[in-house]
Amino acid sequence: MTFQAILDEIENNLKKILDEMSINEIVFTVEPAKPGFGDVSSNISFLLAKELKKSPREISELLNQKYTDCISTLVDHSEAHPSGYLNFYADWTKLGQLILSESYLPYFGDVDLGNASTLVIEHTSVNPNKALHIGHVRNIIVGDCVSRILKKSNYKVNVLNYVDDSGLQVADIVLGFKHFGFELEPPNGKKFDHYCGDDVYVKTTEKYEEDSSLENIRKNILKEIEEGNSEIAKFADVVTKRVLSAQLETCWNLGVFYDCLNFESQIIRSGLWSKIFEKLKNMKLIEFEKDGKNEGCWVIRGNENDEDKVIVRSNGTATYIAKDIPYAAWKLGLLNDPFEYQKYFPEQPNSKILWETVVSENNSEKSKFSGDKVITVIDSRQSRLQKIITELMDKFKSSPDSYVHLGYESVTLSPETAKTLGIDTDGKQAQMSGRKGVYVNADSVYEILKSKTIEETTKRHPEFEPSLVADIAHHISVGTLRYEMIKQDLDKIITFDLNKSLSLEGDTSSYIQYSHARASRILEKSNSETSIDIDYSVFQEKTELELIKLIGMFNIQVRDSAKNLSPKVIARYCHELAVAFNSFYEHNHVLDLDDKQLEKARLTLVNSYKITIEKSLDLLGISAPDRM
């Protein structure tokens, strides 16, 4: 229970006091205190003011007096603050022992919100026509971090990647290859997803403005892809699979892995759409438009100022949202699973099996990737479409909040970073556009970060072997990219800056990773095993107690992050933990002390920090190097 134990003890005692006073239905808070308000603080006095017709200060004095009669294990004493808050001070000998002892256990930080229920997280889902750019990385990292945090919260999580291999953007690159003479093999060993996005896609879409007849060719290609029987459809399958393979290399390099790949083309061919289509018509959730601009289309009526949304075009092809509706129902287990599954090749670097959907029968075992709840990570520009799907799922399934859209804002590049990457923005932030070719692929950003880190690490540690330097640089570069994507609130636009993100000072991944390396170095120099069999009464310094307190907050932060689907909570906690450790390190010697009991205790604290920061960073998918 760690720090939660003292919160529970105080809450239970206050409830007993209220029972003795015959007061019911008061919902008060007991929270870790702000500086100057003890270790724990409660707002109970403010909530009782109206009923008792006294000031919060008078009530806190009354409750403080009554609390002295309560049985306290972890509370040293309480205090009535002049502001009206009721504050509590911990018995740090007992609480410190509880926190540090539990931090050494394998399940440290675990919480049980999910009760082992199954939950689906869909993220990434990038069109297989181009490389992943820095904007996509935010989606990928948010989805991966949320899945890690929910696993820590006792959910069984299935991570899905939806591959839109039958959309207009795939038709664009097929048109480019078939009509404009692009070779299937990229020049100069260029990565295939880079080639398709930078060359084939951009240059093909430019042609539409010059020749309007290309639109009809594009529509016919799209229809052939959806039907899936022609040579064009087979060619599209070859191209999209190659792009997907290259995209997955990028994801795996960032430490992101999946359970299943779901292909849109197979969802269309599986018959799921026809079942949902009939259900939508029978429930009168869609209408056939007989005239107007949407003549011949099936539409979902818009609410108030929203326009009607076309789900089936007049030529019979399904729109993006029409394809997403049966997929959403399948994710919730509302439809019989029409798919077979086969293992994807190549194998993921972490050896976790990756399955892919197929519609043809095979001899593989039948898998299940649906869940009791679904979280779909899609950027905020898709909010209206996701709202429509969420409302439809609510009508199909009575369970509330079973389908959740987790939105996020875009990523821009700082003027300095844009210039470094060869983009001229006239001193403004760079807004990315795949269609216009104004974007920075994730691989390039990673390579620049890695190159800068190798240079700096080699300068600081010329004695390091090149292989060690490369390994450290990889972990720092991945950590930097991941941390920059989740340290902000999801509804805030990120301005990514290469130089600031690599700083060893401030709110950066490097700063946090460096604090772990510092702790590792201290333990290495001690040349001794740490143990929880220590004298906990020796912890008297403010920086020691603050660090212990923050370590004890780990499971509280995990619970908060999981409830709010907010990786930022863990990112902020990691930074606060690192700041507290560095403050402890600056104010206290650990090694070669005359007092061996104190030295032993401080080494235990250092190791507890090392364990906690490793576990916390792991929830963000960030490694904690021992050397930097």
Secondary structure as UniProt FT lines:
FT   HELIX           3..20
FT   TURN            21..22
FT   STRAND          30..32
FT   TURN            35..36
FT   STRAND          40..42
FT   HELIX           44..52
FT   HELIX           56..67
FT   TURN            68..69
FT   STRAND          75..80
FT   TURN            82..83
FT   STRAND          86..90
FT   HELIX           92..103
FT   TURN            106..109
FT   TURN            115..116
FT   STRAND          118..122
FT   TURN            128..129
FT   HELIX           134..152
FT   TURN            153..154
FT   STRAND          156..163
FT   TURN            165..166
FT   HELIX           168..179
FT   HELIX           187..189
FT   HELIX           192..195
FT   HELIX           196..201
FT   HELIX           202..210
FT   TURN            212..213
FT   HELIX           214..227
FT   HELIX           231..253
FT   TURN            254..255
FT   STRAND          260..263
FT   HELIX           264..269
FT   TURN            270..271
FT   HELIX           272..282
FT   TURN            283..284
FT   STRAND          287..288
FT   TURN            293..296
FT   STRAND          298..300
FT   TURN            304..305
FT   STRAND          309..312
FT   TURN            314..315
FT   HELIX           320..331
FT   TURN            332..333
FT   STRAND          340..343
FT   TURN            349..350
FT   STRAND          355..358
FT   STRAND          373..377
FT   HELIX           380..382
FT   HELIX           383..396
FT   TURN            400..401
FT   STRAND          403..406
FT   STRAND          411..413
FT   HELIX           415..420
FT   TURN            421..422
FT   TURN            426..427
FT   TURN            434..437
FT   HELIX           442..460
FT   TURN            462..463
FT   HELIX           466..486
FT   TURN            490..491
FT   STRAND          494..496
FT   HELIX           498..501
FT   HELIX           509..526
FT   HELIX           536..538
FT   HELIX           542..551
FT   TURN            552..553
FT   HELIX           554..564
FT   HELIX           567..587
FT   HELIX           596..619
FT   TURN            620..621
//
